Amino acid sequence: MKLPTVWFYCGAVAHLRILADGLNALFHARRLNAPWRITVTFSDADNPRTTFALEPVQQSNQLATLPALQPDADEIARALDGIMRHGAIYLLVSTDGPSGR
């Protein structure tokens, strides 16, 4: 079975970090059925931009199914804005505070 994948571009590596941290938090809060990851993928040879993929991690002890992953996609979509906003604020505060820089 081919797992669902969303390809996207990203303007800053910090956004990838925030998204990855948010996906991890959703999984550990049991809001996702499977862990998800961000990978670098390849696009057309004439495209100079780096393309990333958001995809579920296939666990060896468990076969992911589309019906199990569809609620994950819905939950990620619902949580995405909050993940990015809260993650950006946390990153800003943690790097701009007295011990940052």
C-alpha positions as CSV (number, residue, x, y, z in Angstrom):
1,M,0.0,0.0,0.0
2,K,1.3,3.4,-0.9
3,L,1.0,5.8,2.1
4,P,-0.5,9.3,1.7
5,T,2.1,12.1,1.2
6,V,1.8,15.8,1.0
7,W,4.5,17.6,-0.9
8,F,5.3,21.2,0.0
9,Y,7.8,24.0,-0.1
10,C,9.1,25.8,2.9
11,G,10.5,29.3,3.2
12,A,12.6,28.7,6.4
13,V,14.1,25.7,8.1
14,A,12.7,26.9,11.4
15,H,9.2,26.2,10.0
16,L,10.2,22.6,9.4
17,R,11.4,22.3,13.0
18,I,8.2,23.8,14.4
19,L,6.0,21.5,12.3
20,A,8.0,18.4,13.2
21,D,7.8,19.3,16.9
22,G,4.1,19.9,16.6
23,L,3.5,16.5,14.8
24,N,5.5,14.8,17.5
25,A,3.4,16.5,20.2
26,L,0.1,15.5,18.5
27,F,1.3,11.9,18.3
28,H,2.4,11.7,21.9
29,A,-0.9,13.3,23.0
30,R,-2.6,10.4,21.2
31,R,-4.3,12.7,18.8
32,L,-2.8,10.9,15.8
33,N,-3.0,7.2,15.0
34,A,0.6,7.1,13.5
35,P,3.7,9.2,13.9
36,W,4.3,11.5,11.0
37,R,7.6,12.9,9.6
38,I,9.0,15.5,7.2
39,T,11.4,14.3,4.6
40,V,13.3,16.0,1.8
41,T,12.1,14.8,-1.5
42,F,12.9,15.4,-5.2
43,S,11.0,17.4,-7.7
44,D,11.5,18.1,-11.3
45,A,15.1,18.7,-12.5
46,D,14.2,22.2,-13.6
47,N,12.9,23.2,-10.1
48,P,15.7,24.7,-8.0
49,R,13.6,24.8,-4.8
50,T,13.8,22.0,-2.2
51,T,10.6,20.1,-1.9
52,F,9.6,18.4,1.4
53,A,7.1,15.7,2.1
54,L,4.8,15.1,5.1
55,E,4.1,11.4,5.5
56,P,3.2,8.9,8.1
57,V,5.9,6.6,9.4
58,Q,5.3,3.0,8.6
59,Q,5.8,1.1,11.9
60,S,7.1,-2.5,11.6
61,N,4.7,-3.8,14.2
62,Q,1.6,-2.2,12.7
63,L,0.4,-1.8,9.1
64,A,-1.1,1.7,8.6
65,T,-4.4,1.8,6.7
66,L,-6.0,4.6,4.8
67,P,-9.0,4.6,7.1
68,A,-6.7,5.0,10.1
69,L,-4.7,7.8,8.5
70,Q,-7.6,9.9,7.2
71,P,-8.5,11.1,10.8
72,D,-4.8,12.0,11.2
73,A,-4.9,14.2,8.1
74,D,-8.0,15.9,9.5
75,E,-6.4,16.4,12.9
76,I,-3.2,17.8,11.4
77,A,-5.2,20.2,9.3
78,R,-7.2,21.4,12.4
79,A,-4.1,21.8,14.5
80,L,-1.7,23.2,11.9
81,D,-2.4,26.9,12.6
82,G,-2.0,26.5,16.3
83,I,1.1,24.4,16.0
84,M,2.8,27.0,13.8
85,R,1.8,30.0,15.9
86,H,2.6,28.5,19.3
87,G,5.8,27.0,18.0
88,A,7.0,30.3,16.4
89,I,6.3,32.1,19.7
90,Y,8.1,29.5,21.7
91,L,11.1,29.6,19.3
92,L,11.2,33.4,19.4
93,V,11.1,33.6,23.2
94,S,13.7,30.8,23.6
95,T,16.2,32.4,21.2
96,D,15.5,36.0,22.0
97,G,15.5,35.9,25.8
98,P,18.4,36.7,28.1
99,S,20.3,33.5,27.4
100,G,19.6,33.6,23.7
101,R,22.0,35.2,21.1
